[in-house]
Amino acid sequence: MRAQLRQVGENITAALAAAGATLNDIVKTTTSVTDIAEFFRHVDVRMEYFGALPTSTTVEVWRLAHPDCLVEIEVLAVVD
């Protein structure tokens, strides 16, 4: 999960840059994980990318779209 969190952070960084935004423009995240206990062992990686956000939701789900996926993060960013 640690590696997947890091990859998701890099993917989000790149997607935001393509839209003219940065991680600082994020106003909300929704995180789905297949093992919430494992997720909490790697919160430091999440904090590297997202910090203490204004609002965030994390939920444990039985399965994500691909069986190898352990984490999915959706972000909402606002730019002027």
Secondary structure as UniProt FT lines:
FT   HELIX           2..18
FT   TURN            19..20
FT   HELIX           23..25
FT   STRAND          26..33
FT   HELIX           36..40
FT   TURN            41..42
FT   HELIX           43..50
FT   STRAND          56..60
FT   TURN            67..68
FT   STRAND          71..77
//
